[in-house]
Amino acid sequence: MAAVRAFALPDLGEGLTSAEVVRWFVDVGDVITVDQPVAEVETAKAVVEVPCPYAGVVTSLAGPAGTSVPVGAALITVAVDDQAPVASAAGSGSPPAAGSTPASAAGARSGSGSGNILVGYGVSTEPARPRRRRVGATIPTPRPAMPSGPSRSSGLAGTSGLAGTSGLAGSSEPAGSASRTAVAVVSPLVRRLARDNGVDLQTLSGTGPGGLIMRRDVEAAVGDPQAPAPHLAESDATIVSLDAIGRRAAEMFTRSRREVPDATCWVDADATGLLAARDALNAGGAEPRIGLLAILARVCVAALLRAPELNSSVVTDADGRATGVRRHGGVHLGFAAQTPRGLAVPVVHHAEDMTTARLSAELTRLTAAARGGRLTPAELTGGTFTLNNYGVFGVDGSTPIIAHPQVAMLGVGRIVSRPWVVDGALAVRSVVQLSFTFDHRVCDGATAGAFLRFVADAVEDPTALLRHL
């Protein structure tokens, strides 16, 4: 006997409450198997393929590409045979265990889960998956839901296959225009595109099913010189919408700037000894090379073990007032990595348990994964301290915004040749500027200064670090 089951969008990472559908791999009427990926969704952390734990016939989807689906809301419904097997990992659509993701299950079948994650915005470069065969006419063809008022759809829209179409009320028309008729558009992505470009949806004729306004209709209106002029402050201005990761970063930076009383201190250090130590570690070339970032990471870990209050986060009450400081048991070191899709901050978990060689190997692996778009949500979350090597951009110093909820960040500038006094005589040395930004709620200037001085001393004389390892 067949029954319709709803598969709820699972929790895809810490603090995430929703995801946006990037593309569907299936359609209403398709036959799917257990754990088959059915959609690619974008969260504030990454783009993830979501597998469905049911086998059967797809009866409805949460909405077209661009729909925002809350965690716990139905992503897809499937007509299943009561006797059919169900994946044990997510049989009822419940969130997976901490640290796991649906993408990891899909990756296990293919031999590698790394290809299921993309960092940044956009559609995956993987070829589209072939559609499964359709069943007969027993499954109704989905038709666009036509809003009749300002209320939002809060669940599955009958057999239309369009559920939770957030944005039906948030159109680009001015508020208070009660006499204006509802437009045939259900995609929040299309509405946002029209709003950003000043296109009045009331003036468009949709080319989609039933007169539905599609993205191509809005794009055509934007490029049509006869179309209404975009309502922009400047005639040559353009608006680029933030993707999910960009919106999440903007929220984090804004919250950090609003809540954190941060301060920054600097020191110049003679990095000649640091460069010599790197060359000595790589002498012979028998093992993988160890870079400067790995040595600096080792220095950061040693400094944090001496000052655990800087490897922490602030505990707040419901009103946002600080009530305590949570000191983390492990050093989960985040580091900034530039990728073709923008800045990513991978995390080396439990860096305190690693040797310098292992730290170097992990940094290399995570950097390659970031640039290839293969970082998992777990590899992008959970950081307790950030190392920012902005010197690779030719910058001497910086006052960065702390990555909330962390409380400190070490910045490393470029290493340049400068005149330096050595034993009372002027010499040319390799000098680097170190900056340390910290949350003044967790420590005072003395603690921050001692931390930075320890780092600078280790940079100038890396062998002195052996005393603290």
C-alpha positions in Angstrom: 0.0 0.0 0.0 1.4 3.4 -1.0 1.7 6.3 1.4 3.0 9.9 1.0 5.9 10.8 3.2 7.5 14.2 3.6 11.2 14.5 3.8 12.1 17.5 6.0 15.2 19.6 5.3 17.8 18.4 7.9 20.1 20.5 10.0 23.1 21.1 7.7 25.4 22.9 10.2 25.6 24.8 13.4 23.4 27.8 13.7 21.8 27.4 10.2 18.0 27.8 10.1 17.3 27.6 6.4 18.7 26.8 3.0 18.0 28.1 -0.5 17.4 25.6 -3.3 20.0 26.0 -6.0 18.7 23.3 -8.4 16.6 20.2 -8.3 17.9 16.8 -9.6 14.3 15.4 -9.7 10.9 16.6 -10.7 7.3 15.7 -9.8 6.6 12.2 -11.2 10.2 11.0 -11.1 11.0 7.6 -9.5 13.8 7.8 -7.0 15.8 5.4 -4.9 16.9 5.4 -1.3 19.6 8.0 -0.6 19.4 9.5 -4.1 20.4 13.2 -4.1 17.3 15.1 -4.9 18.4 18.7 -4.6 21.4 21.0 -4.3 20.9 23.6 -1.6 22.9 26.6 -0.5 23.4 27.6 3.2 25.4 30.3 4.7 28.3 27.8 4.9 28.4 25.9 1.6 26.4 24.4 -1.2 25.4 20.8 -0.4 23.6 17.9 -2.2 20.8 16.5 -0.1 19.8 12.8 -0.5 16.3 11.6 0.3 15.9 8.6 2.6 12.8 7.3 0.7 12.3 5.3 -2.5 9.2 6.0 -4.5 7.5 8.6 -6.7 8.1 12.3 -6.2 4.7 14.0 -5.5 5.8 17.5 -4.7 8.8 19.8 -4.3 9.3 22.7 -1.8 9.4 25.2 -4.7 11.4 26.2 -7.7 15.1 27.1 -7.7 15.6 30.1 -5.4 13.1 29.0 -2.8 14.2 29.4 0.8 13.3 26.3 2.9 13.4 26.4 6.7 15.2 23.6 8.5 12.5 21.1 9.5 10.1 22.1 6.7 9.2 19.6 3.9 11.8 19.7 1.1 10.1 16.9 -0.9 7.2 14.5 -0.6 7.4 10.9 -1.9 4.7 8.3 -2.5 6.3 5.2 -1.1 5.3 1.6 -0.6 4.9 0.8 3.1 7.1 -2.3 2.5 9.9 -0.4 0.7 13.2 0.1 2.5 13.9 3.4 4.2 17.4 4.8 4.9 18.0 4.4 8.7 20.1 7.6 8.9 17.2 10.0 8.3 14.1 7.9 8.1 11.8 10.7 9.3 13.7 13.7 8.1 15.2 14.3 11.5 18.5 16.2 11.8 21.6 14.0 11.5 24.0 13.6 14.4 26.3 16.4 15.2 29.2 16.7 12.8 27.5 14.6 10.1 25.9 15.8 6.9 23.7 14.3 4.2 26.5 14.9 1.7 28.8 12.6 3.6 26.4 9.7 3.0 26.3 10.5 -0.7 30.1 10.7 -0.8 30.5 7.3 0.8 28.7 5.7 -2.1 30.8 7.4 -4.8 34.1 6.8 -3.0 34.6 10.5 -2.1 32.3 13.1 -0.5 34.6 16.0 -1.4 32.9 16.6 -4.7 29.5 17.4 -3.1 30.4 20.7 -1.5 31.0 24.1 -3.2 32.2 27.1 -1.4 30.7 30.3 -2.6 27.7 31.2 -4.8 26.6 29.6 -8.0 25.5 26.4 -9.6 27.8 23.4 -9.4 30.0 22.8 -12.4 29.2 19.1 -12.3 27.1 17.9 -15.2 23.4 17.7 -14.6 22.2 14.4 -13.3 20.0 12.3 -15.6 16.3 12.3 -14.7 14.6 9.1 -13.6 11.8 7.8 -15.6 8.3 9.2 -15.0 5.3 7.1 -14.1 1.9 7.5 -15.9 -0.7 10.1 -15.7 -1.6 9.4 -12.1 0.7 12.2 -10.9 -0.7 15.6 -11.7 1.4 18.1 -13.6 2.5 20.9 -11.2 1.1 24.3 -11.9 2.3 27.6 -10.4 0.6 28.7 -7.3 -1.2 32.0 -7.8 -1.3 34.2 -4.7 -4.7 35.7 -4.0 -3.6 38.0 -1.1 -0.7 39.1 1.0 -0.5 35.9 3.1 2.4 33.5 2.6 2.1 29.8 1.9 3.1 28.0 5.1 3.2 24.4 3.9 2.8 22.0 1.0 0.5 23.6 -1.6 -1.7 20.7 -2.3 -0.6 18.9 -5.5 0.9 21.9 -7.0 4.4 20.8 -5.9 5.2 24.3 -4.6 5.5 24.5 -0.9 6.7 27.2 1.4 7.1 29.8 -1.4 8.5 32.5 0.8 8.4 35.9 -1.0 4.9 35.8 -2.4 4.0 38.7 -0.2 7.4 40.4 -0.5 7.0 41.5 -4.1 8.7 44.5 -5.7 5.4 46.4 -5.9 5.0 49.5 -3.6 3.2 48.9 -0.3 -0.3 50.0 -0.1 -1.2 49.3 -3.8 -4.3 47.3 -2.9 -5.8 47.9 -6.3 -2.9 46.2 -8.1 -3.4 42.6 -9.1 -1.1 39.8 -8.0 1.5 38.9 -10.5 2.2 35.3 -11.7 5.6 34.8 -10.1 6.4 32.4 -7.3 10.2 32.4 -7.3 11.8 34.7 -4.6 14.9 34.8 -6.8 12.9 36.3 -9.7 11.3 38.8 -7.4 14.6 39.8 -6.0 16.1 40.2 -9.5 13.2 42.4 -10.5 13.5 44.5 -7.3 17.3 45.0 -7.6 16.9 46.2 -11.2 13.8 48.3 -10.7 11.6 46.2 -12.9 7.8 46.5 -12.3 6.5 42.9 -12.5 3.0 44.3 -13.3 4.3 45.4 -16.7 5.7 41.9 -17.7 4.0 39.1 -19.6 5.3 35.7 -18.4 6.6 33.1 -20.8 6.3 30.3 -18.3 3.4 27.8 -17.9 0.2 29.6 -17.3 1.8 33.0 -17.8 4.3 32.5 -15.0 7.0 35.2 -15.0 10.4 33.6 -15.3 13.9 34.8 -14.7 14.4 35.2 -18.5 11.4 37.6 -18.6 13.0 39.9 -16.0 16.4 39.7 -17.7 14.8 40.6 -21.0 13.1 43.6 -19.4 16.4 44.8 -17.9 18.1 44.6 -21.3 15.1 46.1 -23.2 15.5 49.8 -23.9 11.7 50.2 -24.1 11.2 48.7 -20.7 10.7 51.0 -17.7 14.0 52.5 -16.5 15.5 50.9 -13.4 14.9 53.0 -10.3 18.6 53.6 -9.5 20.2 56.6 -7.8 22.8 56.8 -10.6 22.2 56.0 -14.2 25.3 53.9 -14.5 25.0 52.1 -11.1 24.5 48.4 -10.8 23.4 46.2 -7.8 25.0 42.9 -7.2 23.0 40.7 -4.8 24.8 39.0 -1.9 24.8 35.3 -2.0 24.0 33.2 1.1 27.6 33.1 2.2 28.0 36.8 1.7 24.8 37.5 3.7 26.0 35.3 6.5 29.4 37.0 6.5 27.8 40.4 6.5 25.6 39.4 9.5 28.6 38.0 11.4 30.8 41.1 10.8 28.0 43.5 11.7 27.3 41.6 14.9 30.9 41.5 15.8 31.3 45.2 15.2 28.1 46.0 17.2 28.8 43.7 20.2 32.6 43.3 20.5 34.7 46.1 22.1 37.8 45.2 20.1 41.3 46.6 20.3 44.4 46.0 18.2 48.1 46.2 19.1 51.1 45.8 16.7 54.8 44.9 16.9 57.5 44.7 14.3 59.6 41.5 14.5 62.8 40.4 12.8 61.7 37.3 10.8 65.2 36.4 9.6 65.3 33.6 12.1 61.9 32.4 11.0 63.0 32.1 7.4 66.2 30.3 8.4 64.1 27.8 10.4 61.9 27.1 7.5 64.8 26.5 5.2 66.4 24.2 7.8 63.2 22.1 8.1 63.1 21.7 4.4 66.8 20.9 3.9 67.3 17.8 1.9 63.8 17.8 0.3 63.0 14.2 1.4 59.6 15.1 3.0 56.8 17.5 2.0 57.9 21.1 2.5 56.8 22.9 5.6 55.7 26.5 4.8 55.8 29.6 7.0 52.1 29.4 7.7 52.6 26.0 9.4 55.3 27.4 11.6 53.2 30.4 12.5 50.3 28.1 13.2 52.5 26.2 15.6 53.5 29.5 17.3 49.8 30.4 17.6 48.9 27.1 19.3 51.8 27.4 21.8 50.8 31.0 22.6 47.1 30.0 23.1 48.0 27.2 25.4 49.8 29.8 27.6 46.8 32.2 27.4 43.6 30.0 27.3 41.4 33.1 27.8 42.1 34.0 24.2 40.9 30.6 23.0 37.3 31.3 24.1 34.0 32.8 23.4 31.8 35.2 25.4 28.6 33.8 27.0 25.6 36.2 26.8 22.1 36.2 28.2 18.8 36.6 26.2 19.4 40.4 26.2 22.9 40.1 24.7 24.7 41.0 27.9 27.9 39.2 28.7 27.6 36.8 31.6 30.8 34.6 31.3 33.6 33.3 29.2 33.6 29.8 27.7 37.1 28.5 27.5 37.4 25.9 24.8 39.1 22.6 25.5 40.8 22.4 22.1 42.5 24.8 19.7 40.5 24.9 16.5 42.6 27.1 14.3 40.9 28.9 11.5 43.0 30.5 8.7 42.1 32.7 5.8 42.4 31.2 2.4 41.7 33.0 -0.9 39.7 31.0 -3.4 38.2 31.7 -6.9 34.9 32.0 -5.1 36.0 34.4 -2.5 37.5 34.3 0.9 37.1 31.0 2.9 38.2 30.3 6.5 38.9 26.5 6.9 39.4 25.2 10.4 42.2 22.9 11.6 40.4 21.1 14.5 42.5 20.1 17.5 45.6 21.8 16.2 47.2 21.4 19.7 47.5 17.6 19.1 49.4 18.0 15.8 53.1 18.1 15.0 54.4 20.9 12.8 54.6 18.5 9.9 51.1 17.3 10.4 49.9 20.9 10.8 51.6 21.7 7.5 49.9 18.8 5.7 46.5 19.7 7.1 46.9 23.3 6.1 47.9 22.2 2.6 44.9 19.8 2.3 42.4 22.4 3.5 43.8 25.1 1.2 43.5 22.8 -1.8 40.0 21.8 -0.8 39.0 25.4 -0.4 40.3 26.4 -3.9 38.7 23.4 -5.4 35.3 24.0 -3.8 35.4 20.8 -1.8 35.3 22.0 1.8 32.6 20.4 4.0 30.5 22.4 6.5 32.4 20.7 9.3 35.7 22.1 7.9 34.3 25.6 7.8 32.8 25.8 11.3 33.9 25.4 14.9 36.9 27.7 14.8 38.1 29.2 18.2 40.9 31.4 16.9 41.9 32.8 13.5 45.3 33.3 11.9 45.1 35.8 9.1 48.1 36.0 6.7 47.2 39.1 4.8 50.9 39.6 3.9 50.3 37.5 0.8 48.5 40.5 -0.6 51.4 42.8 -0.1 49.9 44.4 3.0 52.0 45.4 6.1 49.3 45.8 8.7 45.6 45.5 9.3 42.8 46.0 12.0 40.5 43.1 11.1 37.0 42.4 12.4 37.0 39.4 14.8 35.1 36.4 13.5 32.2 36.2 16.0 31.9 34.4 18.4 35.7 34.2 18.6 37.5 36.7 20.7 40.9 37.2 19.0 42.7 37.1 15.7 46.4 37.3 14.8 47.4 39.1 11.6 50.7 38.6 9.8 51.9 41.2 7.3 54.4 40.8 4.4 58.0 40.1 5.2 60.2 42.8 3.7 63.9 43.8 3.9 64.4 46.7 6.2 67.2 48.4 8.2 67.4 46.8 11.7 69.7 47.3 14.6 71.5 44.1 15.6 73.9 44.2 18.5 74.2 47.9 18.2 74.9 47.9 14.5 72.7 48.6 11.6 71.9 45.7 9.3 69.4 44.7 6.6 67.0 42.1 8.1 63.7 40.5 7.0 61.0 42.3 9.0 57.4 41.5 9.5 54.6 43.4 11.2 52.3 41.4 13.5 49.0 42.6 14.7 46.7 41.2 17.4 43.0 42.1 17.6 41.2 41.0 20.8 37.9 41.3 22.6 38.5 43.6 25.6 35.8 41.8 27.5 38.0 38.7 27.9 41.3 40.2 28.6 43.2 43.5 29.2 46.0 45.0 27.4 48.6 43.3 29.5 47.4 39.8 28.5 47.1 40.8 24.8 50.6 42.4 24.9 52.1 39.3 26.5 50.5 37.1 23.8 51.8 39.2 21.0 55.3 39.5 22.5 55.5 35.7 22.9 54.6 35.3 19.2 57.1 38.0 18.1 59.9 36.3 20.2 59.1 32.9 18.6 59.3 34.5 15.1 62.6 36.1 15.9 64.0 33.0 17.6 62.0 29.9 16.6 64.3 27.6 18.6 63.1 29.3 21.8 59.7 27.8 21.1 61.1 24.3 22.0 61.0 25.4 25.6 57.2 25.5 25.5 56.4 22.4 23.4 
